[in-house]
């Protein structure tokens, strides 16, 4: 039996190895289970935050305004619940002395009606028998009492007849023929509409955001059958003729050396007859470029059929100045290459975008830390509000003495929280955004021309967001480019505090009489000076 007894140690070794392997597999399964649970918990937390964010976007308030006192009260409650010591309070801005002033009361009540409006007098007289005394003597009229009411007459259509007198020759001098005055130059030749109607249609569409089908219904109430296709064709022709003026505005914008840039989506109706009607829509883009309010009213729009980098690159061709924009990757294509490395110094960041990430973190997974960052960012914006109308030297001095310490405090908190914060959490995304674009976000401190955010461009695209809810989509690519030209002129005119209708009407009447080299006199800045001089005369 020696062979049988000799196999016992081998069997024991195999059993021992199997037991160790089973224990190892069990530990691996437990470890995998714990890791799986951890990942599932993180996933549930992430999805919960996304659902809460979507609920806020659909049903909640869109405003990001928060009371700082309430933010820190929330963080104190959280600390009490978690039984953790409260974190160090965020640094507060120094006390600001507000000079004494008298608050202007908002106008209310009837007030006085404008004196420049024409007056139509309607006499409300007493009865004829009341004008005579009992003894038969007539009452003398000793005056009158007036009460004014603001009245309105709907738009009035009329036909303007352009009459050209014809002059012949006397008998015996027939060789001199017949003379007649030539037809005046028009912005849109052989157009049925007068400049007054063209300006009204353009302003109604791109300043008052009325879609063409509503204008069609409004005109029908006045007995005018004017189709939307006809009005759209008019606007395309006007835009083509006004394109040179939009180009002059773009030159003025680039001459400032600082452009605020942003984009917004818009639906484009593609001409694909083979596709069902519901599938002919694609997403196109309007790009808004705005000068700083301190540098002028210049606002320029561009239209592209996609969000590809080729659009911004073509728009900024030849421009070497600074750009304030968001973190869209296509903006990297705008950077000049120095020694094989892109030069990032011309791009400036937006603290409003960075604040939005911390606001989402405050509302989701990091209420305390989000509140602390929001309070610090608010201090940065308070400095900018106070120096909005200051000169360059004052802006630089205020930023260096007041904004730089706040930025240093934000940088310290970033470095402290970044290593231990999950990158996919709301706070992790906010920290990563601020850290990745820290150079762009802090560059404004040493540049008095730069602003703290990209709000000038975002404010410029607000009318597009309002308009697309009414006209829904762009009819074709040519219509998109036409809309960009017309919105450029109207937005610049409104920023210059001019009446868009009066401006467009005057421009469309004078532009055919000017040479291309003389178009600069029609930009809103020069046009304002011309109007003022005429008024003074």
C-alpha positions as CSV (number, residue, x, y, z in Angstrom):
1,X,0.0,0.0,0.0
2,X,2.9,2.4,-0.2
3,X,1.6,3.9,-3.4
4,X,-1.7,4.7,-1.8
5,X,-0.2,6.2,1.4
6,X,2.2,8.2,-0.7
7,X,-0.7,9.9,-2.5
8,X,-2.1,11.5,0.7
9,X,0.3,14.4,0.8
10,X,-0.4,15.2,-2.9
11,X,-4.2,15.1,-2.2
12,X,-3.8,17.4,0.8
13,X,-1.8,19.8,-1.2
14,X,-4.4,19.9,-3.9
15,X,-7.2,20.4,-1.4
16,X,-5.2,23.2,0.2
17,X,-4.6,24.9,-3.1
18,X,-8.3,24.6,-4.0
19,X,-9.2,26.1,-0.6
20,X,-6.8,29.0,-1.1
21,X,-8.1,29.5,-4.7
22,X,-11.6,29.5,-3.4
23,X,-10.8,32.0,-0.7
24,X,-9.0,34.2,-3.2
25,X,-12.0,34.1,-5.6
26,X,-14.3,34.9,-2.6
27,X,-12.2,37.9,-1.7
28,X,-12.1,39.0,-5.3
29,X,-15.9,38.7,-5.5
30,X,-16.3,40.7,-2.3
31,X,-13.9,43.3,-3.6
32,X,-15.7,43.4,-6.9
33,X,-19.0,43.6,-5.2
34,X,-17.9,46.6,-3.1
35,X,-16.4,48.3,-6.2
36,X,-19.6,47.6,-8.1
37,X,-21.7,49.1,-5.3
38,X,-19.5,52.1,-5.1
39,X,-19.8,52.7,-8.9
40,X,-23.5,52.2,-8.8
41,X,-23.9,54.7,-5.9
42,X,-21.8,57.2,-7.9
43,X,-23.9,56.5,-11.0
44,X,-27.2,56.9,-9.1
45,X,-25.9,60.2,-7.6
46,X,-24.8,61.5,-11.0
47,X,-28.1,60.6,-12.6
48,X,-30.1,62.1,-9.7
49,X,-28.2,65.4,-10.1
50,X,-28.9,65.3,-13.9
51,X,-32.6,64.7,-13.2
52,X,-32.7,67.6,-10.8
53,X,-30.9,69.8,-13.3
54,X,-33.4,68.9,-16.0
55,X,-36.3,69.6,-13.7
56,X,-34.9,73.0,-12.9
57,X,-34.5,73.7,-16.6
58,X,-38.1,72.6,-17.4
59,X,-40.1,73.8,-14.4
60,X,-37.8,75.9,-12.2
61,X,-36.6,79.5,-12.3
62,X,-34.0,80.2,-15.0
63,X,-32.5,83.0,-12.9
64,X,-29.2,82.2,-11.2
65,X,-29.6,85.0,-8.7
66,X,-29.1,83.9,-5.1
67,X,-29.1,85.6,-1.7
68,X,-25.6,85.1,-0.2
69,X,-27.0,85.1,3.3
70,X,-29.4,82.3,2.4
71,X,-26.5,80.3,0.8
72,X,-24.4,80.4,4.0
73,X,-27.5,79.7,6.1
74,X,-27.9,76.5,4.1
75,X,-24.3,75.6,4.6
76,X,-24.6,76.0,8.3
77,X,-27.6,73.7,8.4
78,X,-25.7,71.1,6.4
79,X,-22.7,71.4,8.8
80,X,-25.1,70.9,11.8
81,X,-26.6,67.9,10.3
82,X,-23.3,66.3,9.4
83,X,-21.9,67.3,12.8
84,X,-18.8,68.8,11.1
85,X,-17.1,72.0,12.1
86,X,-18.0,74.9,9.7
87,X,-15.5,75.8,7.1
88,X,-13.8,79.1,7.2
89,X,-16.0,81.9,6.0
90,X,-15.4,83.3,2.6
91,X,-13.6,86.6,2.5
92,X,-15.9,89.5,2.2
93,X,-15.5,92.6,0.1
94,X,-14.5,95.8,1.9
95,X,-17.2,98.1,3.0
96,X,-18.3,100.4,0.1
97,X,-19.4,103.9,1.0
98,X,-22.4,104.8,-1.2
99,X,-22.8,108.6,-1.7
100,X,-26.0,110.2,-0.7
101,X,-28.5,110.5,-3.5
102,X,-32.2,111.1,-4.2
103,X,-34.1,108.1,-5.5
104,X,-36.0,108.9,-8.6
105,X,-39.7,108.0,-8.4
106,X,-41.0,105.8,-11.2
107,X,-43.4,107.7,-13.4
108,X,-47.0,106.8,-12.8
109,X,-50.4,108.3,-13.3
110,X,-51.6,110.1,-16.4
111,X,-48.7,112.4,-16.9
112,X,-48.3,114.7,-19.9
113,X,-48.6,113.6,-23.4
114,X,-45.7,114.4,-25.8
115,X,-45.9,117.9,-27.3
116,X,-44.7,116.8,-30.7
117,X,-47.8,114.7,-31.4
118,X,-50.5,116.4,-33.6
119,X,-53.7,117.4,-31.9
120,X,-57.2,116.6,-33.3
121,X,-59.8,118.7,-31.5
122,X,-63.2,117.1,-30.8
123,X,-65.7,119.6,-29.4
124,X,-68.2,118.4,-26.9
125,X,-70.7,121.2,-26.5
126,X,-73.7,121.8,-24.3
127,X,-77.2,121.6,-25.7
128,X,-78.4,124.5,-27.8
129,X,-81.2,125.4,-25.3
130,X,-78.7,125.6,-22.5
131,X,-76.8,128.3,-24.4
132,X,-79.7,130.7,-23.8
133,X,-80.7,132.3,-20.5
134,X,-84.4,132.2,-19.4
135,X,-84.8,135.8,-20.5
136,X,-83.7,134.9,-24.1
137,X,-80.1,136.4,-23.8
138,X,-77.4,134.2,-25.4
139,X,-74.6,133.0,-23.1
140,X,-71.2,134.3,-24.2
141,X,-68.4,131.8,-24.7
142,X,-65.7,132.7,-22.2
143,X,-63.2,129.9,-22.8
144,X,-62.9,126.1,-22.9
145,X,-61.6,123.2,-20.8
146,X,-59.3,120.6,-22.5
147,X,-58.7,117.0,-21.6
148,X,-56.3,115.0,-23.6
149,X,-56.3,111.3,-24.5
150,X,-53.8,109.4,-26.5
151,X,-55.3,108.0,-29.7
152,X,-54.1,105.6,-32.3
153,X,-54.9,104.9,-36.0
154,X,-53.8,101.6,-37.4
155,X,-51.2,101.6,-40.1
156,X,-52.4,103.3,-43.3
157,X,-51.6,102.1,-46.7
158,X,-51.6,104.4,-49.7
159,X,-50.3,104.3,-53.2
160,X,-47.4,106.7,-54.0
161,X,-47.6,107.8,-57.6
162,X,-44.3,108.8,-59.1
163,X,-45.3,111.2,-61.9
164,X,-42.7,112.3,-64.5
165,X,-43.9,115.3,-66.5
166,X,-43.0,115.1,-70.2
167,X,-41.9,118.1,-72.2
168,X,-42.0,118.2,-75.9
169,X,-40.8,120.7,-78.5
170,X,-42.7,123.6,-80.2
171,X,-43.9,123.3,-83.8
172,X,-40.9,123.7,-86.1
173,X,-38.4,122.4,-83.5
174,X,-39.4,118.8,-83.4
175,X,-35.8,117.8,-83.7
176,X,-35.3,118.6,-80.0
177,X,-37.6,115.6,-79.1
178,X,-39.3,114.9,-75.8
179,X,-37.6,115.1,-72.4
180,X,-38.7,113.4,-69.2
181,X,-37.0,113.2,-65.8
182,X,-35.2,109.8,-65.3
183,X,-36.5,107.4,-62.7
184,X,-34.8,107.9,-59.3
185,X,-32.3,105.3,-58.2
186,X,-33.8,102.7,-55.9
187,X,-32.1,100.3,-53.4
188,X,-34.2,97.5,-54.9
189,X,-34.9,98.2,-58.6
190,X,-38.3,97.5,-60.0
191,X,-39.7,96.7,-56.5
192,X,-43.4,97.1,-56.0
193,X,-42.8,98.3,-52.4
194,X,-41.7,101.8,-51.4
195,X,-38.8,102.2,-49.0
196,X,-41.4,103.1,-46.2
197,X,-43.0,99.6,-46.5
198,X,-39.6,97.8,-46.9
199,X,-38.3,99.4,-43.7
200,X,-41.6,98.6,-41.9
201,X,-41.4,94.9,-42.9
202,X,-37.7,94.6,-41.9
203,X,-38.1,96.2,-38.6
204,X,-41.3,94.2,-37.8
205,X,-39.4,90.9,-38.6
206,X,-36.0,91.6,-37.0
207,X,-36.6,94.2,-34.3
208,X,-40.2,93.4,-33.2
209,X,-39.8,89.6,-34.0
210,X,-43.1,89.3,-36.0
211,X,-43.0,86.4,-38.4
212,X,-44.0,86.9,-42.0
213,X,-47.3,85.0,-41.7
214,X,-48.4,87.4,-38.9
215,X,-47.5,90.4,-41.0
216,X,-49.5,88.8,-43.8
217,X,-52.6,88.6,-41.5
218,X,-52.1,92.2,-40.2
219,X,-51.9,93.5,-43.8
220,X,-55.1,91.6,-44.7
221,X,-57.0,93.6,-42.1
222,X,-56.2,96.7,-44.1
223,X,-57.4,95.1,-47.3
224,X,-53.9,94.4,-48.7
225,X,-53.2,90.9,-50.0
226,X,-49.4,90.6,-49.6
227,X,-48.0,87.1,-49.4
228,X,-45.2,86.1,-47.0
229,X,-43.2,84.8,-49.9
230,X,-43.2,88.2,-51.5
231,X,-42.1,89.9,-48.2
232,X,-39.3,87.3,-47.7
233,X,-38.0,88.0,-51.3
234,X,-38.0,91.8,-50.5
235,X,-36.0,91.2,-47.4
236,X,-33.4,89.1,-49.2
237,X,-33.0,91.8,-51.9
238,X,-32.7,94.5,-49.3
239,X,-30.1,92.5,-47.4
240,X,-28.1,92.0,-50.5
241,X,-28.1,95.7,-51.2
242,X,-27.2,96.5,-47.5
243,X,-24.4,94.0,-47.3
244,X,-21.8,96.7,-47.9
245,X,-23.1,98.7,-45.0
246,X,-23.0,95.6,-42.8
247,X,-19.4,95.1,-43.9
248,X,-18.6,98.7,-42.8
249,X,-20.0,97.9,-39.3
250,X,-17.8,94.8,-39.2
251,X,-14.7,96.9,-39.9
252,X,-15.6,99.3,-37.1
253,X,-16.0,96.3,-34.8
254,X,-12.6,94.8,-35.6
255,X,-11.0,98.2,-35.3
256,X,-11.8,98.2,-31.5
257,X,-9.4,95.4,-30.9
258,X,-11.7,93.5,-28.6
259,X,-14.6,91.3,-29.8
260,X,-17.1,89.4,-27.6
261,X,-18.2,86.3,-29.4
262,X,-20.9,83.7,-28.9
263,X,-23.3,81.5,-31.0
264,X,-26.8,80.1,-30.7
265,X,-28.7,77.4,-32.7
266,X,-31.4,77.9,-35.2
267,X,-33.4,75.5,-37.3
268,X,-32.7,75.5,-41.0
269,X,-35.2,74.2,-43.6
270,X,-33.2,72.2,-46.1
271,X,-34.4,71.7,-49.7
272,X,-34.6,67.9,-49.8
273,X,-37.7,66.9,-51.6
274,X,-37.0,63.2,-51.2
275,X,-37.2,63.5,-47.4
276,X,-40.5,63.6,-45.5
277,X,-41.5,67.1,-44.4
278,X,-40.7,66.5,-40.8
279,X,-37.1,65.5,-41.6
280,X,-36.0,68.5,-43.7
281,X,-34.8,70.4,-40.6
282,X,-31.2,70.7,-39.6
283,X,-29.5,72.7,-36.9
284,X,-27.6,75.8,-38.2
285,X,-25.9,78.6,-36.2
286,X,-26.1,82.3,-35.8
287,X,-22.8,83.8,-34.5
288,X,-22.9,87.2,-32.6
289,X,-19.8,89.4,-32.4
290,X,-20.2,92.5,-30.2
291,X,-17.9,95.4,-29.2
292,X,-17.6,96.4,-25.6
293,X,-20.3,99.0,-24.7
294,X,-17.4,101.4,-23.9
295,X,-16.0,100.9,-27.4
296,X,-19.1,101.5,-29.5
297,X,-22.5,100.0,-30.6
298,X,-21.0,97.7,-33.2
299,X,-22.7,94.3,-33.4
300,X,-22.2,91.8,-36.2
301,X,-24.1,88.6,-36.9
302,X,-22.9,85.7,-39.1
303,X,-24.8,82.6,-40.3
304,X,-23.4,79.1,-40.9
305,X,-25.0,75.8,-41.6
306,X,-23.1,74.0,-38.8
307,X,-21.0,74.7,-35.7
308,X,-17.8,73.7,-37.4
309,X,-14.6,75.7,-36.8
310,X,-14.6,76.8,-40.4
311,X,-17.3,79.4,-39.6
312,X,-15.4,81.4,-36.9
313,X,-12.2,81.0,-38.8
314,X,-13.7,82.6,-41.9
315,X,-15.4,85.3,-39.9
316,X,-12.2,86.4,-38.1
317,X,-10.0,86.2,-41.2
318,X,-7.6,89.1,-41.0
319,X,-8.4,90.0,-37.4
320,X,-5.5,90.0,-35.0
321,X,-7.1,91.5,-31.9
322,X,-8.5,90.0,-28.7
323,X,-11.6,87.7,-28.3
324,X,-13.8,87.1,-25.3
325,X,-15.6,83.8,-25.7
326,X,-16.7,80.6,-24.0
327,X,-14.7,77.3,-23.9
328,X,-15.9,75.9,-27.2
329,X,-13.1,73.9,-28.7
330,X,-13.4,75.5,-32.2
331,X,-12.1,78.8,-30.7
332,X,-8.7,77.1,-30.5
333,X,-8.5,77.3,-34.3
334,X,-8.4,81.1,-33.9
335,X,-5.1,81.1,-32.1
336,X,-1.9,82.1,-33.9
337,X,0.9,79.5,-33.8
338,X,4.2,80.8,-32.4
339,X,7.1,78.4,-32.6
340,X,4.8,75.5,-33.2
341,X,2.7,76.2,-30.1
342,X,-0.8,78.0,-30.2
343,X,-0.6,81.4,-28.6
344,X,-3.5,81.5,-26.1
345,X,-2.9,85.2,-25.1
346,X,-5.6,86.6,-27.4
347,X,-8.5,84.6,-25.8
348,X,-10.3,85.9,-22.7
349,X,-12.6,83.8,-20.5
350,X,-16.0,84.4,-19.1
351,X,-16.7,84.3,-15.4
352,X,-20.4,84.1,-16.0
353,X,-19.9,80.6,-17.5
354,X,-17.6,79.6,-14.6
355,X,-20.2,80.9,-12.1
356,X,-22.9,78.8,-13.8
357,X,-20.9,75.6,-13.1
358,X,-20.6,76.5,-9.5
359,X,-24.3,77.4,-9.3
360,X,-25.2,73.9,-10.6
361,X,-22.8,72.4,-8.0
362,X,-24.5,74.5,-5.3
363,X,-27.9,73.2,-6.4
364,X,-26.8,69.6,-6.6
365,X,-24.0,67.8,-4.8
366,X,-21.9,70.6,-3.2
367,X,-24.2,73.2,-1.7
368,X,-21.6,74.4,0.9
369,X,-18.6,74.6,-1.5
370,X,-20.7,76.0,-4.3
371,X,-22.0,78.8,-2.0
372,X,-18.5,79.7,-1.0
373,X,-17.3,80.0,-4.7
374,X,-20.5,81.9,-5.6
375,X,-19.8,84.4,-2.8
376,X,-16.3,85.0,-4.0
377,X,-17.3,85.4,-7.7
378,X,-20.0,87.9,-6.6
379,X,-17.2,90.0,-5.1
380,X,-15.5,90.1,-8.5
381,X,-18.7,91.3,-10.2
382,X,-19.2,93.9,-7.5
383,X,-15.9,95.4,-8.4
384,X,-16.7,95.5,-12.1
385,X,-20.1,97.1,-11.4
386,X,-18.5,100.0,-9.6
387,X,-15.8,100.7,-12.2
388,X,-18.1,100.2,-15.3
389,X,-17.8,103.9,-16.2
390,X,-14.3,104.6,-14.8
391,X,-11.3,105.4,-16.9
392,X,-8.6,102.8,-17.7
393,X,-6.2,103.8,-14.9
394,X,-9.0,103.5,-12.3
395,X,-10.1,100.2,-13.7
396,X,-6.6,98.7,-13.5
397,X,-6.0,100.1,-9.9
398,X,-9.3,98.7,-8.6
399,X,-8.8,95.3,-10.1
400,X,-5.2,95.0,-8.8
401,X,-6.1,96.0,-5.2
402,X,-9.6,94.4,-4.9
403,X,-10.0,91.7,-7.5
404,X,-6.6,90.0,-7.3
405,X,-7.0,89.0,-3.6
406,X,-10.3,87.4,-4.4
407,X,-8.9,85.6,-7.4
408,X,-6.0,84.3,-5.1
409,X,-8.6,83.0,-2.7
410,X,-10.4,81.2,-5.4
411,X,-7.2,79.7,-6.7
412,X,-6.3,78.4,-3.2
413,X,-9.8,76.7,-2.9
414,X,-9.3,75.2,-6.3
415,X,-6.0,73.6,-5.4
416,X,-7.4,72.3,-2.1
417,X,-10.5,70.7,-3.5
418,X,-9.3,69.4,-6.9
419,X,-7.4,66.3,-5.7
420,X,-10.2,64.8,-3.7
421,X,-13.3,65.8,-5.8
422,X,-14.8,63.2,-8.2
423,X,-14.3,64.7,-11.7
424,X,-17.8,63.7,-12.9
425,X,-19.6,65.4,-10.0
426,X,-21.1,68.9,-10.3
427,X,-18.4,70.4,-8.2
428,X,-15.7,68.4,-10.0
429,X,-16.9,69.9,-13.4
430,X,-16.9,73.4,-12.0
431,X,-13.4,73.0,-10.5
432,X,-12.1,71.5,-13.8
433,X,-13.5,74.3,-15.9
434,X,-12.0,77.0,-13.7
435,X,-8.7,75.3,-13.5
436,X,-8.4,74.5,-17.2
437,X,-9.2,78.1,-18.3
438,X,-7.6,79.9,-15.3
439,X,-5.3,81.9,-17.6
440,X,-8.2,83.2,-19.7
441,X,-10.4,83.9,-16.6
442,X,-7.7,86.0,-14.9
443,X,-6.3,87.8,-18.0
444,X,-8.9,90.6,-17.7
445,X,-7.3,92.0,-14.6
446,X,-4.4,93.5,-16.4
447,X,-6.4,94.7,-19.4
448,X,-8.7,97.7,-18.9
449,X,-10.4,97.2,-22.2
450,X,-11.5,93.6,-21.3
451,X,-14.6,92.7,-19.3
452,X,-15.1,90.0,-16.7
453,X,-17.6,88.0,-18.8
454,X,-19.0,87.5,-22.2
455,X,-22.4,89.0,-21.4
456,X,-22.3,91.6,-24.3
457,X,-22.3,88.8,-26.8
458,X,-24.9,86.8,-24.9
459,X,-27.2,89.9,-24.7
460,X,-26.8,90.3,-28.4
461,X,-28.2,86.8,-29.2
462,X,-31.2,87.2,-26.9
463,X,-33.3,88.7,-29.7
464,X,-32.5,85.6,-31.8
465,X,-33.8,83.4,-29.1
466,X,-37.0,85.4,-28.9
467,X,-37.4,85.6,-32.7
468,X,-37.0,81.9,-33.4
469,X,-39.9,81.1,-31.1
470,X,-42.1,83.2,-33.5
471,X,-40.7,82.4,-36.9
472,X,-39.5,78.9,-35.9
473,X,-36.9,78.3,-38.7
474,X,-34.8,79.8,-41.4
475,X,-36.2,79.1,-44.9
476,X,-32.9,78.5,-46.7
477,X,-29.2,79.3,-46.5
478,X,-29.6,82.5,-48.5
479,X,-32.3,83.6,-46.1
480,X,-29.9,82.9,-43.1
481,X,-27.2,85.2,-44.6
482,X,-29.8,87.8,-45.4
483,X,-31.1,87.7,-41.8
484,X,-27.5,88.1,-40.5
485,X,-27.0,91.3,-42.5
486,X,-30.3,92.9,-41.4
487,X,-29.8,91.9,-37.8
488,X,-26.3,93.4,-37.9
489,X,-27.7,96.8,-39.0
490,X,-30.7,96.8,-36.6
491,X,-28.7,95.7,-33.5
492,X,-26.0,98.3,-34.1
493,X,-28.7,100.9,-34.6
494,X,-30.5,100.0,-31.4
495,X,-27.2,100.0,-29.4
496,X,-26.6,103.5,-30.7
497,X,-30.1,104.5,-29.3
498,X,-31.5,105.3,-32.8
499,X,-34.9,104.5,-34.2
500,X,-34.4,101.5,-36.4
501,X,-37.3,102.4,-38.7
502,X,-36.1,106.0,-39.2
503,X,-32.5,104.9,-39.7
504,X,-33.4,102.2,-42.3
505,X,-35.7,104.5,-44.2
506,X,-33.1,107.2,-44.5
507,X,-30.3,104.7,-45.4
508,X,-32.4,103.0,-48.1
509,X,-33.2,106.3,-49.7
510,X,-29.6,107.7,-49.6
511,X,-27.6,104.6,-50.2
512,X,-28.2,104.3,-54.0
513,X,-26.9,107.9,-54.4
514,X,-23.6,107.2,-52.7
515,X,-20.5,105.5,-54.0
516,X,-19.0,102.5,-52.1
517,X,-16.2,104.7,-50.7
518,X,-18.8,107.0,-49.2
519,X,-20.8,104.4,-47.2
520,X,-19.0,105.3,-44.0
521,X,-21.3,108.3,-43.6
522,X,-24.3,106.0,-43.2
523,X,-23.1,104.0,-40.2
524,X,-25.1,104.8,-37.0
525,X,-22.3,106.9,-35.4
526,X,-22.0,109.2,-38.4
527,X,-25.8,109.1,-39.1
528,X,-26.4,110.3,-35.5
529,X,-24.1,113.3,-36.0
530,X,-25.8,114.2,-39.2
531,X,-29.3,114.0,-37.6
532,X,-28.2,116.1,-34.7
533,X,-26.7,118.8,-37.0
534,X,-29.9,119.0,-38.9
535,X,-32.0,119.3,-35.7
536,X,-29.7,122.1,-34.5
537,X,-30.3,124.0,-37.8
